[in-house]
């Protein structure tokens, strides 16, 4: 089966009406077209592989490249933080410029690599860069996932440190649900090994306490 040719900028040339009044072209359209084209290429290449029509492994390499492109676009547009971008026109415009500029720079860089290096170097460089991108994406996703957890822990620890509660159990029991903890146990664990709060009785002279100041706790 003939594998379709891939044109990364086809949608820009073929759909002038997709540009806005200032001539700007938004990356969502570019992504959508590339995803559709890459899927067609992937299917055609896999048919060649399945039919045994790939003696040199070119169709398998093409299928791998098409799938990698699809995963890259999906990963970019599903990354944590996109909700904040969608809520701000200014951030949307900045993101559009960054995405289009980065894509164009990457395309030119890949072309220059093709012109100045052999296939072995190209594959090695691409593999290394993909590993770095995946590492960064994983770290970013982990930070985004743990940020709310860390925020809850800090809030309940601050409440305990305020001296308002007579025990950690009481603090966790009264505040876990309001702070968004999944359970009392999770809130209580957040208070494990936290220092005891400084109470009034600890901060006033002994003579004052003896004179009638009621103890707390």
C-alpha positions in Angstrom: 0.0 0.0 0.0 1.3 3.5 -0.8 2.0 5.5 2.3 0.7 9.1 2.0 3.2 11.9 2.0 3.2 14.0 5.1 3.0 17.8 4.8 3.2 19.4 8.3 1.9 22.8 6.9 -0.8 21.5 4.6 -3.6 23.0 6.6 -2.0 26.4 6.6 -1.9 26.6 2.8 -5.1 24.8 2.0 -7.4 26.7 4.5 -6.7 30.4 4.3 -10.2 31.0 5.8 -9.1 29.5 9.1 -6.8 32.5 9.7 -8.2 35.4 11.8 -8.5 39.0 10.7 -4.8 39.6 11.4 -3.6 36.6 9.5 -2.9 34.5 12.6 -3.2 30.8 12.4 -4.0 28.9 15.6 -2.2 25.7 16.6 -5.3 23.7 17.2 -6.0 23.6 13.5 -2.5 22.6 12.7 -2.6 19.9 15.4 -5.9 18.5 14.2 -4.7 18.2 10.6 -1.4 16.6 11.6 -3.1 14.1 13.8 -5.5 13.1 11.1 -2.7 12.8 8.5 -0.4 10.9 10.9 -3.2 8.4 11.6 -3.7 7.7 7.9 0.1 7.3 7.5 0.2 5.0 10.6 -2.6 2.8 9.2 -1.0 2.5 5.8 2.4 1.8 7.2 1.1 -0.9 9.5 -0.7 -2.6 6.6 2.6 -2.8 4.8 4.3 -4.3 7.8 1.4 -6.8 8.3 1.5 -7.8 4.6 5.2 -8.4 4.8 6.0 -5.6 2.3 8.6 -4.0 4.4 11.9 -5.7 3.8 14.0 -2.7 4.8 12.0 -1.7 7.8 11.0 1.6 6.4 7.3 1.2 6.9 7.8 0.2 10.5 10.0 3.3 11.1 7.3 5.4 9.4 4.6 3.9 11.6 6.7 4.6 14.7 7.3 8.2 13.7 3.6 8.8 13.0 2.6 7.4 16.3 5.3 9.5 18.1 3.9 12.7 16.5 0.4 11.9 17.5 1.5 11.2 21.1 3.5 14.5 21.1 0.5 16.6 20.1 -1.9 14.9 22.5 0.6 15.2 25.3 1.1 18.9 24.7 -2.6 19.8 24.6 -3.5 17.6 27.6 -0.7 18.9 29.8 -1.6 20.2 33.3 -2.2 23.9 33.4 -4.2 24.1 30.2 -7.4 25.0 32.0 -5.8 28.2 33.3 -4.7 29.1 29.7 -8.2 28.5 28.3 -9.5 31.0 30.9 -7.3 33.8 29.7 -7.2 35.4 26.3 -3.8 36.8 26.9 -2.4 33.5 27.9 -4.0 31.8 24.9 -2.3 34.3 22.5 1.0 33.8 24.2 0.7 30.0 24.1 -0.3 30.2 20.4 2.8 32.1 19.6 5.0 29.8 21.6 3.6 26.6 20.1 3.7 27.8 16.5 7.2 29.3 16.9 8.5 26.1 18.7 7.0 23.9 16.0 8.6 25.9 13.2 12.0 26.0 15.0 11.8 22.3 15.5 11.0 21.7 11.9 13.9 23.8 10.7 16.2 22.1 13.2 15.2 18.6 12.0 15.8 19.7 8.4 19.3 21.0 9.3 20.0 17.7 11.1 19.0 15.8 7.9 21.3 17.9 5.8 24.4 17.7 8.0 24.3 14.3 9.7 23.9 10.6 8.9 20.9 8.5 9.8 22.5 6.9 12.9 23.2 10.3 14.4 19.6 11.5 13.6 18.1 8.5 15.3 20.3 8.8 18.4 19.7 12.5 18.8 15.9 12.0 18.4 15.8 9.2 21.0 17.8 11.3 23.5 15.6 14.3 23.0 12.4 12.3 23.3 13.7 10.9 26.6 14.3 14.4 27.9 10.8 15.6 26.9 9.2 12.6 28.5 11.2 13.1 31.7 10.2 16.8 31.9 6.5 16.0 31.1 6.5 13.3 33.9 8.0 15.6 36.4 5.6 18.4 35.5 2.6 16.1 35.8 3.9 14.8 39.2 4.2 18.4 40.5 0.8 19.3 39.2 -0.7 16.2 40.8 1.0 16.7 44.2 0.5 20.4 44.5 -3.1 20.2 45.9 -2.0 17.5 48.3 0.9 19.6 49.6 -1.4 22.6 49.9 -3.9 20.7 52.1 -1.1 19.4 54.3 0.2 22.9 54.8 -3.2 24.3 55.6 -4.0 21.7 58.3 -0.5 22.0 59.8 -1.0 25.8 60.0 -4.3 25.2 61.8 -2.7 22.8 64.3 0.1 25.3 64.8 -2.5 28.1 65.7 -3.2 26.4 69.0 -6.9 26.3 68.4 -7.2 22.5 68.9 -6.4 20.5 72.0 -5.1 17.5 70.1 -4.1 16.5 66.6 -7.0 14.0 66.5 -9.4 16.8 67.2 -7.8 19.0 64.5 -8.0 16.3 61.9 -11.5 15.3 62.8 -12.9 18.8 62.6 -11.0 20.0 59.5 -10.4 17.1 57.2 -13.5 17.4 55.1 -13.5 21.1 54.8 -9.9 21.1 53.6 -10.6 18.4 51.0 -8.8 15.5 52.5 -10.1 12.1 51.4 -10.5 10.9 55.0 -9.8 11.6 58.6 -6.8 9.3 58.5 -5.2 11.2 55.6 -5.6 14.5 57.6 -4.3 12.9 60.7 -1.2 11.5 58.9 -0.5 15.1 57.7 -0.1 16.1 61.3 2.3 13.3 62.3 5.5 14.5 63.9 4.4 18.1 63.7 5.6 20.2 66.7 3.1 21.1 69.4 1.7 24.6 69.0 2.9 27.4 71.3 0.1 28.1 73.7 -0.5 31.0 75.9 0.6 29.1 79.0 3.9 28.4 77.4 4.6 32.1 76.5 3.8 33.9 79.8 5.9 34.0 82.9 5.3 31.4 85.6 4.3 34.1 88.1 1.5 35.3 85.8 0.2 31.8 85.4 0.1 31.3 89.1 -1.8 34.5 89.6 -4.9 33.0 88.0 -4.4 32.9 84.2 -6.3 29.8 83.1 -4.3 27.2 81.3 -5.1 26.1 77.8 -5.0 22.5 76.7 
